[in-house]
Every structure is written in C-alpha cells, then in structure tokens.
C-alpha cells in the first residue's frame, strides 16, 4: 500500500516536473537563483494543475464569519479568508502553485530538456587515489570496530570444537582470541578533478544586463560540470586591456572601462592552469565571455596562436560566448571560428536572456 | 497494514460505545485501525478508503499532508467513513485522552451516517465498491496506458461537481417522456375530394410518406433533452460518444462524487452532531480528572472560530445545543413567536423538556440547508456574533458587510445550497440540430470565474466531441461562451441569440 501512494506521488512529481520543464527558460534565467547551493530548495511557481471546475468568483461571493467588529471594518490582515478553503481568487497569481525543487533537480531537468550528454572526464582511469574500504577482518583492532557476529561465531566454533558448548543451555562466551575486528584496505579508485576558468571582458562596452547573462549562464554551466566531478575548482579572470584574477563577487560586479585586449586574459589563464592545475591530472574547462570587440594591432592573432599552441592541446573544452551588445563590433567570434578549428573549441552567440539555454546546449552538448 | 487496536483501546472502545448507546446513539459496528503518521497520511490522502484508483491528486494530497505534518502545522484527529461496518482511524502517537475524544466523536458521526435521510441511499459497501473501481481503472491503465486513462480521469474530475446531489447514486436515467403528439398537426394537408375519389386524389402511399416526413421533421425540432438535465455527468455518461472504458471511468467518478455529495450537504449538521456528542460523552461519562486540561485544550482547538471564516464544527454544535435548549424550555411555537417582551423571552421556560427527543428527530430529517432555515434564529445570530463579509473593491480587502439576521441567513443558505457550487444544467444537446451541447448556468447573483469556466468548458468539449456552449451571466448581462474544439469565443448575449 505504501507502494501505491508512492506511485501516485511519483506521478504527481512527474507532472510537476513536466510543467517546470515546459517553462524552464523562464525559471532558470531568474537571477535570484544564482549563488544557491545544490541541495538548497528554490520555490518555483507553476500553473495550478488541479482540474478546472465551474466555480463562483470568490470575491463576489463573500461569506459568513463570526466574531466582534463593526460593519465596514476590515477583516484583519492575516485573517483575509481563503473563502471556503479552495484558495481561489480573481488574481492570476492565485492560480499558481509553488513547488519546491532543489538546484540539483533543476540542473537535472535542464540536462533532460537540453538533452545534454554526460561529461566523460578525460583520462579518468589514469588519475587514481587510494580510498579506504572496510572489507577486511582482523584479530586486533579498536573495540569500536569489533564485529559482533564474527566474534561470536568464532567463539561458538571454539566452544563446539572444545566440547564446552551445551545446546540445551546455549551460552557462548568469547575470549580474547575470538575477537574479530573490521578493518580497511586501500583500494585505488579513479578520481576526476576539474577546474573551470571563467574569463570575462569588462571593458566599457559590457553593460549590466550582459553581465547578468554571463552570470546566469556560468552558474548553470558550473552546476552541470560540477555534478560530473568529485571536486571542482573555479577561477575567475577579468580583463580589459590587461587581465587580472579576481574572486567570484568581483567577477560579476566590477565595471571597468577601457580598451580590450583579449590575449591578456588568455595568457593569464594559461599561466594559472600551467602553474596550479597540471592538465595531465585535471580536466580543464575555460569559458570566455565578451562582446566580441577586440583591439586591433594583431591581438586577435596573438589570441589564436595562444589557443592553438597552448590551450587547445590540453583543455577539455574552450568555450567562447559572445554576448551581443549594441556598441560592440562582434567581430571576434567570426574571426575566431574561421581561424581556429578544433573539436574542443565551441563558439556560441548569446543575443539575450532567451539565448542562454541554447548557448548552454552549444557548450555542453558535446559531452566533453 | 491492518493494525488491531491494543487491548486498552479495545476496552476504551467498548466503554465509549456503551455510554453512547445509553445516550440513544445507534450505529453500525465501528472498526478502528491504529496507524502511525505516515500511514494515516496515506489513508487520508485516499480520503479514508484503503483502496482507490491510481491518480496523481492522491499523491499531491499525500505530499501536502506529510509536509504540513512534518512542519507541525496540522494533525489529523479523526477520520471516519460512511460504510457498514463504519471504519475509523486512530493515530498511534496520540495520547489516550485524544483517542477517547476521537472515539466519542466518531460515535456521533457513525450514528449520523446511519440515520440521516441524506445517507439512506448511499452505498454502505462503498469500501468494497471503491476497491472494485480501483481494480477496473488499473485494468484500463494496463490496456490503454497511464497517460490516456489519467488524462480522461482529469476530464471527468473537472465536472465532478455537476452531479445532481438529490439523485440517489445509482439512479437509472429517467425514461424519456412520451412526446405529446398532436394528431391533427401530424395529418398532412389533404386535397378536397369526394368520398369515392379520395383514394385517387390523395393516394394512400403518398399520404403515408408525407406523414412519415412530417413526423421526422417534428422529431428534429424537439429539444433533446426534453427537460433541462441537472446531472451533467450522468447525461454525458449516457449520451456522449465515448469508448466503453471511458464511459465506465466517467460512471466511476460520478458514482464516487454522488456518494460524497451527502457529506458535503450535511457538513454543519454532521460535524456539529459529532461534536455535541463527544462533548457530552466526555464531560458527563468518560473524562478522568487528570485529562480535563488536555481535553479542554483539544476541544477548544477544534471549536475555535477562525476570524472571518465560519467553522462548521462551532456553528453546528451551538445550533444543536440551541435546538435542545429551545425544546427543553418550550421556546417555539406560536406563543413564543408572538411574544415580543424581551424579559419574558429571557425567562421563558415551559418545562417541556423535549430537547433530546427533538434533536434525534432533527438529525434524521434535515440537511444543512433545511437545518439552518428552520433553526437559525435572530437571537442565535446576535449571541454568536455572526456576520457576512464581502470584498471591498476600493479598499481591496474583505470587510464585514452586515450583521442583520436576514442577511446572515441568506448568505449562509446560499453558501450551503448545492454546497456552494454553481448550478449548471444541460439545456440542449442538439443545438442548431448539429449535436452541439448547451449548458446553462442558473445565475443566483454570483458570477462564475471566467478563466476557470473557459478551461472547464474545453474539458466538457473533449468529452462531448462536438462544440459546446455555456450560457451564464456576468456583470448582470447574459454571456455566451463557446468552445468548438480549437478556439474560445464569447459574446454578451444569450446562446440562442448568437445562433
């Protein structure tokens, strides 16, 4: 019977998920989700799924109450009736039903909706760490790890063989030699670590809205990649004419003004990765967001050379996302995709908030 | 799962039932099951019935109950179902005094189920019947897939308030009324001829053909159904073009809705009756001194009138007590009505002492509407501070509208009539002779919610398959709503006019 209610609950949840998924675009592009952790619950408004029925408009209906008060006196703030308990009203907002989903579940939905493949970590087999597994039994050990069952089995065995066991008075008394303790063995298990490095152009041409887009997109990229790795590091680099590493908050809030030299960011990224995350042991993801406006003077060529020679040979993925702006020329994307071709280079254009989902699919659709 | 109550609860049950019967209550055997809170939430999600058909709304109910229980917002105190034997559930974690209270309360409900006239036609084997329904629907799910069956169930549930609560649950449809045929009009026009020539001027074959044609014409013009049909579900079950399993599912949903209808129509009476009896049983027979505080706390919790909301338990118990007192003191009849001396009315006591007799009689022959109509008095309304409220559009909040007896009574009766559901009839099932369905809302001063009406109309269309129309009133003007399967449209006029 428990089984039965579980089935009905499952159906209900599937239906809710379906509703959320239908409107995923709107839900995940809400800025306030950013910064939540995986298990944290967010409430998501979905249209009511109760079957519609012919009903009276409750506002017009009114009702009967009980208590003190003069005619014309409002029913107190917390006492506004839900009239009849159906909780229905005239406002569109009242048709909504709040459901709570964790960020993890939302990420799963995102993956399902976009048809994202699981990421296959690079060289996972090669990278190993030792992990203790409690699979052994020893004769010595701390009392806290004593195996009750094995100890008594050993004692019983001893007593039977010694002839001191009387089935009519079944008493088993372990002695020192009977003690058995659980113990561990080191098992090599593959681990996969990842580092994600975000780079953003903060030159004068990037507006707040564009930064918000970058913020939302990188949040979901982060969530998706994170679920495929045991541990994940994130690093942030901002650049205008020069690049510097910043913390997460700064990354999303700074507004610099000035020219743009993309190669500076790439150089810094290469330095960070080569110094701290040897690519043989790490899965490296790099994402660069810009409005596509780069300085002239051969900087584009410097970028392409860096990518070709340094980055692309060891990166799992290099994603370039171009946030469209009115002021930027947007030339970098075209130049990049025509000059550098590689399996692990993905270019994506993000015209506005609605473009975020598509862009996430571009980046993560390859399962790298 | 069936957990037999532990011995001390069995003894308690015997004691409670002994006292209840001594008071004159009479019920079928009551079977209690003791459940932990997860189980009780599950049973509650299924409305108290151990076997229901699979549907997501039970899962939704379960999730909400579990969540609100986990947050400490609600506890289910009593759950009792109208059946023979009567089933009731006890929460294992409750205190002994709580179990006592629940059992006393359940005795009241069980007596009411057995004796109130509204329940006379209900299926007393509903637990088994619902298990049958469940088995049938499960079989349909296996054959036709969960999406199809669930989707159709949703359509049926969307109109499950359109049953005729007065009709016994498994009523057969009324036989079609014989059409009042008018032989003169049916006789085709004859050419004048002398008797011996008649046979040749008006040949019999041609006359016969003409008669048949006219008859067919008349049939077409007749409305179908001849009278507006109150039970929309029954009408659809019989006349909509459905597949066999769909017809059965619609019948199942209708049967269950009709079975629950009397409970909706006697909410105030039934809860009041059970509360009246648990209060008397507890305070006069069952309470131990050490349990008084806990009992009083629980009782007060149940009776507390949430401000601005009417509590059927509170209204019910007070009305029962009022009726009892009036018939004890003879405060009824012409003499009492004629007396307008306030002091004399206060002192009025003829020593009639027929209160007990009266309330047992009332519990048999009334439902909420007739109960309130007959026994709500101006004194009662004043003493209990009843008022009506309405929505003040300017201030955008609910305000107290009136404390006048007539206003309160009218509003209460309106809320309880058809248990607050709009009354909608099948007016015409062959509209424009195109098999289109016209539903008519009987406007009683409160308009429908148009957004929901639109969606519901669309669901009706999915059952009827042909275009459907709804005639209602909005802003005091007639409004015709249409749905033809793809698009909605509305005009401020009657359906007939539109045609």
Interface residues (C-beta under 8 A of the other chain):
Chain A: X1 X2 X4 X5 X7 X8 X9 X10 X11 X12 X13 X15 X49 X50 X51 X52 X53 X54 X55 X56 X57 X58 X59 X60 X61 X62 X63 X64 X65 X66 X67 X68 X69 X70 X71 X72 X73 X74 X75 X76 X79 X80 X81 X82 X84 X88 X90 X92 X95
Chain B: X1 X38 X39 X42 X45 X46 X50 X54 X55 X56 X57 X58 X59 X60 X62 X63 X146 X150 X154 X155 X157 X158 X159 X160 X161 X162 X305 X306 X307 X308 X309 X310 X311 X314 X315 X384 X385 X386 X387 X388 X389 X390 X391 X392 X395 X397 X398 X399 X400 X401 X402 X403 X408 X411 X412 X415 X420 X421 X422 X424 X441 X446 X447 X448 X449 X451 X452 X453 X455 X456 X459
